Amino acid sequence: MFLKIKKFLKFLSGFVLAVLLSGFIYNYFPNFVKVAKETGFFMASLVNSQNYRTQYEVPASLLGPVTTFSEKSAGTVILNNNFKTSVETSSLDRNDEENVSVLQNEIIEQDKLDDLVDQIDVLQRKINDLIAEKNKLQNINYKQENEDKKIEEDIVQEIEVSQEENVEVALENPQPQLSSGAKTIYPKILISEVQIAGTDNDKQEFVELYNPNEIDVSLTNWYLQRKTKNANSYSTYASNNLFAGKKILAKSYFVIARDGNFNLSAVDIWIDSPLTEDNSLVLKDPNRDISDKLGFGQAVDYESNLAESPPSGLSIGRKWEDNSERDTDNNFVDFEMQNLTPRQQNLKYIVPPDNPIISPPATDLPEKILISEVLLGGDEFIELFNPNNTDVSLTNWYLQRKTKTAENYSSYVTKNDFEGKTILANNYFLIVRQSSQYKNLADIIFDEPLTEDNSLVLKNFNGDISDKLGFGLATDFEILSAITPENDKSLVRKWLEVDNSEQDTDNNFNDFETQIPTPKSQNITFVEPPIVETPKDTTPPEVTFGLLNPIQTSLNFSINFEITDLLGTVTPSGINSFVFRWNDADPTVAENWHEDSPVEIDGHPMSIQIAKQSEAIPVVDGKTYYFQVKVKDVEGNWSEFLPQEPIFTTIELPPVIDKTPPTGTITINDGAEYTNNRNVILALFAEDDLSEVVEMKIANFSSYHDWEPYLTTKDWTLSVSGDGTKTVRVKFKDSVGNETTPGIPATIILDTINPIITLNGDVVINLNMGDVYEELGAVVNDANIDADSIIIGGDVVDISIPATYYVTYNVTDKAGNNATQITRTVVVNPIIE
């Protein structure tokens, strides 16, 4: 098995060497040698990597964790999306102690192989950077590059939205298995708190994780990586071996601490890897996708902005808000200096007056921008209003949306869309859908839908909510939800003439009203035109039943009725639907009625004829059935069940004369082909559509016994006229005297003679040591035995050992008759010198 892994790594190193040394690389990437040196990725290390082994299948370890060697498995490595190498490994024999010992030694090298894979990833990124540099040297238009970048960002944004909508799949299955189908989405786990040194012990270090989800999450095959300020790539900090079998509880914490240097009883994983200033940390799921990233101090990799580096004795931790930890993908905004709270809710550190901590310079408090107007339908737009006396930059602002059924907000208008945009003082900013008639007024054009019962939040560059609006049946809003605007009307903030501004009391219901759309203009209250009352149809339709014969001599008949919507002083509305019901017992008891589902009437006519067929009702002979119908018109007026006295009919079918005899089957000894006993068991079955089967009579061949009561099994004796094929017949009779004719036959072969075995060759055979013994076999004089059915047993003749051997011969025929066993004697004599 391990030789296969070595061969694969040797193949991988040879393949990469061939690519690196090809003329294509040197023609298009003249700086490649420099890049290879920067990444530390040399062929020597690849050759040496043949010694790296892991508890995982080697090809699949390049793609993610897979099963151990307890089962046979196969994996595929994809190189540059063009070449595939498959390696199949055999299952490990757990009884082979030597292989188990080797496997235990190989587990130690897991981290080295992970680092090698990371180096390959870094080299791939460097190659992509060189391709981009080459394109620039070929004078690719700068504007086109920006447009391509915008398209890529839009695609990434769509993927993010799709992942948010599908996260419930991963939450329902917190321990997903790898498959050849779509990529599994794992729940997000956060890096919550980090300490890099204690006040009395520089090695007092820990990393705390937080599970913001409502369910427990398995951490098997997760891992944590670290990158120093001067490193070119990430290295293993806590490998997936340490996470195996671990899980993080819902809304709870998971602590990774430095071994022997941390006084903590509730540590989940102990490690001996250092954690220092200016580090970056990435937590990766089993797909090798980044679940969370943190950079602090002067780290070179982080989310948006660097977090502070914690001093000795303190930690940096995520801010606690809305009963969870803050996560805006901005390390500076999300993290703050904290007291040490491993496995507990994070607690902000309050600087004592005599021990100040130097913090980054404070930024100006963002101005408040309001959501001013929202229009639904094909012409969707969202209008913002700046109530301030200064212009406000919208760079790094963003807008999020939440549907009525969604758990969380999703991205709607991204930071990229707001990049470089400004909203003027006491003025408006318009975000318009691509298909809107107001597109010529737009500051931002987007193509995401906006529907009823939505919530919107506008967030500033710090990730704080500047304004929130929920309308209709939205689940998030300010105090009370605003109403949903009617068609062609918009939802707008009320304009306060006294203040010459828009109303903002943090109550969506009080602050918003409907109006005619006024994009990029002052909001105007919509005045409803006076409602002119028109007469409505308040009269339900009527039902008239046709003539129904009180006696039905057939189970198939029709119940006919006519529905009419009466003409009156108002325009008739037409027939919408009807409900039919029937009763086969007391019509005054409500529970006896059976109602059909409502039947919709297409076209809403003023009158319609209906014929209800009895096939839809389980009618039976001898019962009386009652019928009623109720009707609804387009205006919603329901009639009562009509007529008030139900119409009815009684089923009286004429008698049926049974002239058809019963049918049936007979089998002997469960259908056996042979028997060696004249006493057998008969299995009998008969049926009759109209009458009951009451009698039967049985015959050997054609001599029938007397009629007897019908039974399904019966002991029987076959005829005594010798062995051979025996035929048994049966006739059945129903209660009105119809008799099965002719009799129904069944056959079986009777064989009562034991087979006789005759040896081929002598009964006694004398041989000397070294002679050849040939088994001559035997023959049987029974036609019911296959040629290869003779069983040869007894001793096994060994011509190298002088002795007397007894070889036995036996056989049983198809009827179960046993032959008398015979024996051949084989004497092997010693060689006398």
GUSE-961216 format. One record per residue (C-alpha): y, z, x; residue in one letter. Coordinates in steps of 0.5 Angstrom, whole numbers, plus 2048, in hexadecimal, padded with zeros to 3 digits. Layout:
     y     z     x   resn
     Y     Z     X      A
...
//
This chain:
     y     z     x   resn
   800   800   800      M
   805   802   805      F
   803   7FC   809      L
   806   7F8   803      K
   80C   7FC   803      I
   80D   7FA   80B      K
   80C   7F3   80A      K
   811   7F3   804      F
   816   7F6   808      L
   814   7F1   80E      K
   815   7EB   80A      F
   81C   7EE   807      L
   81F   7EF   80E      S
   81C   7E8   810      G
   81F   7E5   80A      F
   826   7E8   80B      V
   826   7E6   812      L
   824   7DF   810      A
   82A   7DF   80C      V
   82F   7E2   811      L
   82D   7DD   816      L
   82E   7D7   812      S
   833   7D2   813      G
   836   7D3   80C      F
   838   7DA   80E      I
   83B   7D8   815      Y
   83F   7D2   812      N
   842   7D6   80C      Y
   842   7DD   80E      F
   844   7DD   816      P
   846   7E4   815      N
   83F   7E6   813      F
   83D   7E9   819      V
   843   7EE   819      K
   841   7F0   812      V
   83A   7F1   814      A
   83D   7F6   819      K
   841   7F9   814      E
   83C   7FB   80F      T
   837   7FD   815      G
   832   7F8   812      F
   82E   7F5   818      F
   827   7F2   818      M
   825   7F7   81D      A
   826   7FC   817      S
   822   7F8   812      L
   81D   7F7   817      V
   81C   7FE   818      N
   81D   7FF   810      S
   815   7FD   810      Q
   814   804   812      N
   818   807   80B      Y
   813   808   806      R
   814   80C   7FF      T
   810   80F   7F9      Q
   813   809   7F5      Y
   810   801   7F5      E
   815   7FE   7FB      V
   817   7F8   7F7      P
   819   7FC   7F1      A
   81C   801   7F5      S
   822   7FC   7F6      L
   823   7FB   7EF      L
   822   802   7EC      G
   81D   808   7EC      P
   816   806   7E9      V
   80F   809   7E8      T
   80C   80D   7EE      T
   805   80A   7F1      F
   801   80E   7EC      S
   800   807   7E8      E
   800   800   7EB      K
   807   7FD   7EA      S
   80B   7F7   7ED      A
   812   7F6   7EE      G
   817   7F0   7EF      T
   81D   7F0   7F4      V
   823   7EB   7F3      I
   827   7E9   7F9      L
   82D   7E5   7F8      N
   82B   7E3   7F1      N
   827   7DD   7F3      N
   821   7E0   7F7      F
   81B   7E4   7F4      K
   816   7E8   7F8      T
   810   7EB   7F4      S
   80C   7F1   7F7      V
   806   7F4   7F3      E
   803   7FA   7F6      T
   7FD   7FE   7F4      S
   7FB   804   7F1      S
   7FB   80A   7F6      L
   7F4   80E   7F6      D
   7F6   815   7F5      R
   7EF   817   7F8      N
   7F1   814   7FE      D
   7F4   81A   802      E
   7F6   816   808      E
   7FA   811   803      N
   7FD   817   800      V
   7FF   81A   806      S
   803   814   808      V
   806   813   802      L
   809   81A   803      Q
   80C   818   809      N
   80F   812   807      E
   813   816   801      I
   817   819   807      I
   81A   812   808      E
   81D   810   801      Q
   824   812   803      D
   824   80D   809      K
   821   807   804      L
   827   809   7FF      D
   82C   808   805      D
   829   802   807      L
   82A   7FF   800      V
   831   801   800      D
   832   7FE   806      Q
   830   7F7   803      I
   834   7F8   7FD      D
   83A   7F9   802      V
   839   7F3   806      L
   838   7EF   7FF      Q
   83F   7F1   7FD      R
   842   7EF   804      K
   83F   7E8   803      I
   842   7E8   7FD      N
   849   7EA   800      D
   848   7E5   805      L
   847   7DF   800      I
   84D   7E1   7FC      A
   851   7E1   803      E
   84E   7DA   804      K
   851   7D8   7FD      N
   858   7DA   7FF      K
   858   7D6   805      L
   856   7D0   801      Q
   85D   7D1   7FD      N
   85A   7D3   7F7      I
   860   7D4   7F2      N
   862   7DB   7F2      Y
   864   7DB   7EA      K
   85D   7D8   7E9      Q
   85A   7DE   7ED      E
   85E   7E3   7E8      N
   85B   7E0   7E2      E
   854   7E0   7E4      D
   855   7E8   7E6      K
   858   7E9   7DF      K
   852   7E5   7DC      I
   84D   7E9   7E0      E
   851   7F0   7DE      E
   850   7EE   7D6      D
   849   7ED   7D7      I
   848   7F3   7DA      V
   84C   7F6   7D5      Q
   848   7F3   7D0      E
   841   7F6   7D3      I
   845   7FD   7D3      E
   846   7FC   7CC      V
   83F   7FA   7CB      S
   83C   800   7CF      Q
   840   805   7CB      E
   83D   802   7C4      E
   836   802   7C7      N
   836   809   7CA      V
   833   80C   7C4      E
   82C   808   7C6      V
   82C   80C   7CD      A
   82E   812   7CA      L
   828   812   7C5      E
   823   810   7CB      N
   826   814   7D1      P
   820   813   7D5      Q
   820   80B   7D5      P
   81A   807   7D8      Q
   81C   801   7DC      L
   819   7FB   7D9      S
   81A   7F3   7DA      S
   81F   7F3   7D4      G
   826   7F4   7D3      A
   829   7F9   7D8      K
   829   801   7D6      T
   82F   804   7D5      I
   82F   80C   7D7      Y
   833   811   7D4      P
   839   813   7D9      K
   839   819   7DD      I
   83F   81C   7E0      L
   841   81F   7E7      I
   844   825   7E4      S
   846   82A   7EA      E
   846   829   7F2      V
   847   82F   7F7      Q
   847   82D   7FF      I
   847   834   802      A
   848   83B   801      G
   84D   840   803      T
   848   843   808      D
   842   83E   809      N
   844   837   80A      D
   83D   834   807      K
   83E   837   801      Q
   83E   831   7FD      E
   83C   82E   7F6      F
   83C   828   7F1      V
   83C   82A   7EA      E
   83A   824   7E5      L
   83C   825   7DD      Y
   838   822   7D7      N
   83E   820   7D2      P
   838   81D   7CD      N
   835   820   7C7      E
   82E   820   7CA      I
   82A   822   7D0      D
   82A   81D   7D5      V
   824   81C   7DA      S
   827   81B   7E2      L
   820   818   7E4      T
   822   812   7E9      N
   82A   814   7E9      W
   82D   815   7F0      Y
   833   817   7F3      L
   837   814   7F9      Q
   83C   816   7FE      R
   841   812   802      K
   846   815   807      T
   84D   812   809      K
   84B   80E   80F      N
   844   80B   80C      A
   843   804   80A      N
   83E   806   805      S
   83B   80B   801      Y
   835   810   803      S
   830   814   7FF      T
   832   81B   7FE      Y
   82D   81D   7F9      A
   827   818   7F8      S
   824   816   7F2      N
   81E   81A   7F4      N
   822   821   7F3      L
   824   81F   7EC      F
   81C   81D   7EA      A
   81A   821   7E4      G
   821   824   7E3      K
   825   824   7DD      K
   82C   826   7DB      I
   82D   829   7D4      L
   832   826   7CF      A
   839   829   7D0      K
   837   82D   7D6      S
   837   82D   7DE      Y
   833   82B   7E4      F
   834   82E   7EB      V
   832   82B   7F2      I
   834   830   7F7      A
   833   830   7FF      R
   82D   833   801      D
   82D   83B   803      G
   835   83B   803      N
   836   83C   7FC      F
   835   843   7F8      N
   833   840   7F1      L
   82D   841   7ED      S
   82E   83B   7E8      A
   82E   836   7ED      V
   82A   830   7EB      D
   829   82C   7F2      I
   82A   82F   7F9      W
   82C   82A   7FE      I
   82E   82A   805      D
   833   824   805      S
   83A   826   807      P
   840   825   803      L
   847   824   806      T
   84E   823   805      E
   850   81B   803      D
   849   81A   800      N
   847   815   7FB      S
   841   817   7F6      L
   83E   812   7F1      V
   838   814   7EC      L
   833   80E   7EB      K
   82E   80D   7E5      D
   827   80A   7E5      P
   82B   803   7E5      N
   82F   805   7EB      R
   835   804   7E7      D
   83B   809   7E8      I
   83B   80F   7E3      S
   841   812   7E6      D
   845   812   7EC      K
   84A   817   7F0      L
   84E   816   7F6      G
   853   81C   7F8      F
   857   81D   7FE      G
   858   817   802      Q
   851   813   800      A
   851   80C   800      V
   84D   80B   7F9      D
   84F   80E   7F3      Y
   851   80D   7EB      E
   858   80B   7EA      S
   85C   810   7EF      N
   859   816   7F3      L
   858   81D   7F1      A
   85A   822   7F6      E
   856   825   7FB      S
   854   82C   7F9      P
   856   832   7FE      P
   850   837   801      S
   84E   83C   7FB      G
   850   837   7F6      L
   84E   831   7F2      S
   850   82B   7EF      I
   84E   82A   7E8      G
   84F   826   7E1      R
   854   828   7DD      K
   851   82B   7D6      W
   854   828   7D0      E
   852   826   7C9      D
   84B   82B   7CA      N
   849   826   7CF      S
   84B   824   7D6      E
   850   81F   7D7      R
   84E   818   7DA      D
   854   812   7DA      T
   851   80F   7E1      D
   857   812   7E5      N
   855   817   7EA      N
   85C   81A   7EA      F
   85D   81B   7E3      V
   856   81D   7E1      D
   855   823   7E7      F
   859   829   7E8      E
   858   82F   7ED      M
   854   834   7EA      Q
   850   83B   7EB      N
   849   83A   7ED      L
   845   839   7E6      T
   83E   837   7E8      P
   83A   835   7E1      R
   840   838   7DD      Q
   846   835   7DA      Q
   84B   833   7DF      N
   851   837   7E0      L
   858   835   7E2      K
   85A   839   7E9      Y
   861   83C   7E8      I
   865   83D   7EE      V
   867   844   7F0      P
   86E   844   7F2      P
   86D   846   7F9      D
   868   841   7FA      N
   86A   83A   7F8      P
   866   834   7F9      I
   869   82E   7FA      I
   868   829   7F5      S
   86A   821   7F4      P
   871   820   7F2      P
   872   821   7EB      A
   873   81A   7E7      T
   878   819   7E1      D
   876   81B   7DA      L
   874   814   7D7      P
   879   813   7D1      E
   876   813   7CA      K
   874   80C   7C7      I
   872   80B   7BF      L
   86D   807   7BC      I
   873   804   7B7      S
   86F   7FF   7B2      E
   868   7FC   7B1      V
   866   7F6   7AD      L
   85F   7F4   7AC      L
   85B   7EE   7AA      G
   85B   7E7   7AD      G
   863   7E8   7B0      D
   861   7EF   7B3      E
   866   7F2   7B7      F
   868   7F9   7BA      I
   870   7FB   7BB      E
   872   800   7C0      L
   879   803   7C0      F
   87D   807   7C5      N
   881   80C   7C2      P
   884   80E   7C9      N
   88B   80C   7CC      N
   888   809   7D2      T
   883   803   7D3      D
   87C   805   7D5      V
   877   802   7D9      S
   870   801   7D6      L
   86C   800   7DC      T
   865   803   7DC      N
   866   805   7D5      W
   861   803   7D0      Y
   85F   803   7C9      L
   858   805   7C6      Q
   855   804   7BF      R
   84F   808   7BB      K
   84C   806   7B5      T
   84A   80A   7AF      K
   842   80B   7B2      T
   843   80B   7B9      A
   842   811   7BD      E
   848   810   7C2      N
   84E   80B   7C4      Y
   84D   805   7C7      S
   852   800   7CB      S
   856   7FC   7C7      Y
   85C   7FA   7CB      V
   85B   7FB   7D2      T
   85F   7FD   7D8      K
   85F   7F6   7DB      N
   862   7F4   7D5      D
   868   7F9   7D5      F
   869   7F8   7DD      E
   870   7F6   7DE      G
   872   7F7   7D7      K
   879   7FA   7D5      T
   87B   7FD   7CE      I
   882   7FD   7CD      L
   886   803   7CB      A
   886   804   7C3      N
   882   7FD   7C3      N
   87C   7FB   7C1      Y
   876   7F8   7C5      F
   871   7F3   7C1      L
   869   7F3   7C2      I
   867   7ED   7BE      V
   860   7EA   7BD      R
   85E   7E3   7BF      Q
   85E   7E0   7B8      S
   864   7E3   7B5      S
   86A   7DF   7B3      Q
   86F   7E4   7B7      Y
   86C   7E2   7BD      K
   873   7DF   7C0      N
   875   7E6   7BF      L
   870   7E9   7C3      A
   871   7ED   7CA      D
   869   7EE   7CA      I
   864   7E9   7C7      I
   85D   7EC   7C6      F
   857   7EA   7C2      D
   854   7F0   7C0      E
   853   7F2   7B8      P
   857   7F7   7B5      L
   853   7F9   7AE      T
   854   7FF   7A9      E
   853   806   7AA      D
   854   805   7B1      N
   858   80A   7B6      S
   85C   808   7BC      L
   85F   80C   7C2      V
   864   80A   7C7      L
   863   80D   7CE      K
   868   80E   7D3      N
   867   80D   7DB      F
   864   814   7DB      N
   85F   813   7D6      G
   863   817   7D1      D
   864   815   7CA      I
   86B   813   7C8      S
   869   811   7C1      D
   863   811   7BC      K
   862   80E   7B5      L
   85D   80E   7B0      G
   85D   80B   7AA      F
   858   80A   7A4      G
   851   80E   7A5      L
   853   80E   7AC      A
   84F   815   7B0      T
   855   816   7B5      D
   85C   816   7B3      F
   863   81B   7B3      E
   862   820   7AE      I
   860   81C   7A8      L
   85E   814   7A8      S
   863   80F   7A6      A
   861   80A   7A0      I
   85E   804   7A1      T
   863   7FE   7A0      P
   862   7F9   79B      E
   861   7F2   79C      N
   867   7EE   7A0      D
   86A   7F5   7A0      K
   86B   7F9   7A7      S
   86B   800   7A8      L
   871   803   7AB      V
   875   809   7AE      R
   87B   80B   7A9      K
   882   809   7AB      W
   887   80F   7AB      L
   88E   80D   7AA      E
   891   813   7AC      V
   88D   813   7B3      D
   88D   80C   7B4      N
   886   80C   7B6      S
   87F   80D   7B4      E
   87C   813   7B0      Q
   877   817   7B5      D
   874   81D   7B2      T
   86D   81D   7B5      D
   86B   81C   7AE      N
   868   814   7AC      N
   868   815   7A5      F
   870   818   7A5      N
   872   813   7AA      D
   86F   80C   7A8      F
   870   808   7A2      E
   86F   801   7A0      T
   874   7FB   7A0      Q
   874   7F4   7A1      I
   873   7F2   7A9      P
   879   7F3   7AD      T
   876   7F1   7B4      P
   87B   7F3   7BA      K
   880   7F5   7B4      S
   883   7FB   7B1      Q
   87E   7FE   7AC      N
   880   7FD   7A5      I
   87C   801   79F      T
   878   7FD   79A      F
   87B   7FD   793      V
   875   7FC   78E      E
   877   7F7   788      P
   876   7FA   781      P
   86F   7FA   77F      I
   86F   7F6   778      V
   869   7F9   774      E
   865   7F3   771      T
   860   7F5   76C      P
   859   7F6   76E      K
   852   7F5   76B      D
   84F   7FB   769      T
   849   7F9   764      T
   842   7F8   767      P
   83E   7F2   766      P
   839   7F2   760      E
   831   7F1   760      V
   82D   7ED   75B      T
   826   7ED   75B      F
   822   7E7   758      G
   81C   7E7   754      L
   816   7EB   757      L
   80F   7EB   754      N
   80D   7F2   752      P
   806   7F1   754      I
   804   7ED   75B      Q
   7FD   7EA   75C      T
   7FF   7E8   763      S
   801   7EC   769      L
   806   7E6   76A      N
   80C   7E6   766      F
   814   7E5   766      S
   819   7EA   764      I
   81F   7E6   763      N
   827   7E9   762      F
   82E   7E6   762      E
   834   7E9   766      I
   83B   7E8   763      T
   841   7EA   766      D
   846   7EB   760      L
   84C   7E7   75F      L
   852   7EC   75D      G
   85A   7EC   75E      T
   859   7EC   766      V
   856   7E7   76A      T
   84E   7E8   76A      P
   84C   7EA   771      S
   845   7E7   771      G
   83E   7EA   772      I
   83C   7ED   778      N
   835   7F0   778      S
   830   7F3   774      F
   82A   7F9   774      V
   824   7F8   770      F
   81F   7FE   76F      R
   818   7FF   76B      W
   814   805   769      N
   80D   805   767      D
   80D   80C   764      A
   812   810   760      D
   819   80D   760      P
   81D   813   75E      T
   81A   816   765      V
   81F   814   76B      A
   81A   815   770      E
   815   810   76D      N
   81A   80A   76E      W
   819   805   774      H
   820   802   776      E
   820   7FB   77A      D
   825   7FA   780      S
   82C   7F7   77D      P
   82C   7EF   77D      V
   832   7EC   77F      E
   835   7E6   77B      I
   837   7E0   77F      D
   83E   7DD   77C      G
   83F   7E3   778      H
   83E   7DF   771      P
   841   7E1   76A      M
   83A   7E0   767      S
   833   7E0   76A      I
   82C   7DF   768      Q
   826   7E3   76B      I
   81F   7E3   76B      A
   81B   7E9   76E      K
   814   7E7   76F      Q
   80E   7ED   76E      S
   80B   7EB   775      E
   810   7F0   778      A
   80E   7F5   774      I
   807   7F9   774      P
   805   7F8   76D      V
   7FE   7F9   76B      V
   7FA   7F9   765      D
   7FB   7FE   75F      G
   802   800   761      K
   809   800   75E      T
   80F   7FE   762      Y
   816   7FF   761      Y
   81C   7FB   764      F
   823   7FC   765      Q
   829   7F9   769      V
   830   7FB   76B      K
   835   7F6   76E      V
   83C   7F7   772      K
   841   7F2   772      D
   846   7F0   778      V
   84B   7F5   776      E
   846   7FA   777      G
   844   7FC   770      N
   83D   7FE   76F      W
   83A   7FE   768      S
   835   803   765      E
   82D   801   766      F
   82D   7FD   760      L
   82A   7FC   75A      P
   82B   804   759      Q
   824   803   755      E
   820   800   75B      P
   81C   7FA   759      I
   814   7FA   75A      F
   80E   7F7   75A      T
   806   7F9   75A      T
   801   7F5   75E      I
   7FB   7F4   75A      E
   7F6   7EF   75E      L
   7F0   7EC   75B      P
   7E9   7EE   75D      P
   7E6   7EB   763      V
   7DF   7E8   763      I
   7DB   7EA   76A      D
   7D7   7E4   76B      K
   7D7   7E4   773      T
   7D1   7E8   776      P
   7D2   7ED   77C      P
   7D3   7EA   783      T
   7D0   7EE   789      G
   7CD   7EF   790      T
   7C7   7F2   793      I
   7C5   7F4   79B      T
   7BF   7F6   79E      I
   7C0   7FC   7A3      N
   7C7   7FB   7A4      D
   7C6   7F3   7A5      G
   7C1   7F4   7AB      A
   7BD   7EE   7AD      E
   7B6   7F1   7AF      Y
   7B2   7F7   7AD      T
   7AB   7FA   7AF      N
   7AB   7FF   7A8      N
   7AA   7FC   7A1      R
   7AE   802   79E      N
   7B5   800   79E      V
   7BC   801   79B      I
   7BF   7FD   797      L
   7C7   7FD   796      A
   7C9   7FA   78F      L
   7D0   7F8   78D      F
   7D2   7F5   786      A
   7D9   7F4   782      E
   7DB   7F1   77B      D
   7E2   7EF   779      D
   7E1   7F1   772      L
   7DB   7F6   771      S
   7D8   7FB   775      E
   7D1   7FA   779      V
   7CC   7FE   776      V
   7C5   7FC   778      E
   7C1   7F8   77E      M
   7BA   7F6   780      K
   7B7   7F4   786      I
   7B2   7F0   789      A
   7AE   7EE   78F      N
   7AF   7E7   78F      F
   7AE   7E6   788      S
   7AA   7EB   785      S
   7B0   7EF   781      Y
   7AF   7F7   77F      H
   7B1   7F9   779      D
   7B9   7FA   778      W
   7BB   801   77A      E
   7C2   804   77B      P
   7C7   801   77F      Y
   7C8   804   786      L
   7CB   802   78D      T
   7C5   804   791      T
   7BE   804   790      K
   7B7   806   794      D
   7B3   800   794      W
   7AC   7FE   797      T
   7AB   7F7   799      L
   7A5   7F2   797      S
   79E   7F4   79A      V
   79C   7EC   79C      S
   79D   7ED   7A3      G
   7A2   7EC   7A8      D
   7A8   7E7   7A8      G
   7AE   7E6   7A4      T
   7AF   7EA   79E      K
   7B3   7E8   798      T
   7B6   7EE   793      V
   7BA   7EB   78D      R
   7BE   7EF   788      V
   7C1   7EE   781      K
   7C7   7F2   77E      F
   7C9   7F3   776      K
   7CF   7F5   773      D
   7D0   7F9   76D      S
   7D0   7F3   768      V
   7CA   7F0   76B      G
   7CC   7EB   76F      N
   7C7   7EA   775      E
   7C8   7E7   77C      T
   7C4   7E1   77D      T
   7C0   7DF   781      P
   7BF   7E5   785      G
   7C3   7E7   78B      I
   7BF   7E6   792      P
   7BF   7EA   798      A
   7BA   7E9   79E      T
   7B7   7ED   7A4      I
   7B1   7EB   7A9      I
   7AC   7F1   7A9      L
   7A8   7F1   7B0      D
   7A3   7F7   7B1      T
   79F   7F5   7B7      I
   7A0   7F8   7BE      N
   7A1   7F3   7C3      P
   79C   7F2   7C9      I
   79E   7F1   7D0      I
   79A   7ED   7D5      T
   79B   7EE   7DD      L
   79D   7E8   7E1      N
   798   7E8   7E7      G
   794   7EE   7E9      D
   794   7F5   7E6      V
   793   7F8   7ED      V
   796   7F5   7F3      I
   795   7F7   7FA      N
   79A   7F5   800      L
   79C   7F7   807      N
   7A2   7FA   80A      M
   7A7   7F4   80B      G
   7A4   7F0   805      D
   7A8   7ED   800      V
   7A7   7F0   7F9      Y
   7A8   7EB   7F3      E
   7A9   7ED   7EC      E
   7A5   7E9   7E8      L
   7A7   7EC   7E1      G
   7A3   7EB   7DB      A
   7A3   7E8   7D4      V
   7A3   7EA   7CD      V
   79F   7E7   7C7      N
   7A4   7E9   7C2      D
   7A9   7E3   7BF      A
   7AE   7E9   7BD      N
   7B0   7EA   7C4      I
   7B5   7E7   7C9      D
   7B2   7E5   7D0      A
   7B6   7E9   7D4      D
   7B5   7EF   7CF      S
   7AF   7F2   7D4      I
   7B1   7F9   7D7      I
   7AF   7F9   7DE      I
   7AF   800   7E1      G
   7AB   806   7E5      G
   7AB   806   7EC      D
   7AF   801   7F0      V
   7AB   7FE   7F6      V
   7AD   7FF   7FD      D
   7A9   7FB   802      I
   7AC   7FF   808      S
   7A8   805   805      I
   7A1   806   804      P
   79F   809   7FD      A
   79C   807   7F7      T
   7A1   805   7F2      Y
   7A1   804   7EA      Y
   7A5   7FF   7E6      V
   7A5   800   7DF      T
   7A6   7FA   7D9      Y
   7A9   7FC   7D2      N
   7AC   7F8   7CD      V
   7AE   7F9   7C5      T
   7AF   7F3   7C0      D
   7B5   7F2   7BC      K
   7B1   7F6   7B6      A
   7B1   7FC   7BA      G
   7A9   7FC   7BC      N
   7A8   7FE   7C3      N
   7A2   7FB   7C8      A
   79D   7FF   7CB      T
   7A0   800   7D2      Q
   79C   7FD   7D8      I
   79C   7FF   7DF      T
   79B   7FB   7E6      R
   799   7FF   7EC      T
   79C   7FC   7F3      V
   799   7FF   7F9      V
   79D   7FE   800      V
   798   800   805      N
   79B   802   80C      P
   79A   7FD   812      I
   794   800   817      I
   795   7FE   81E      E
//
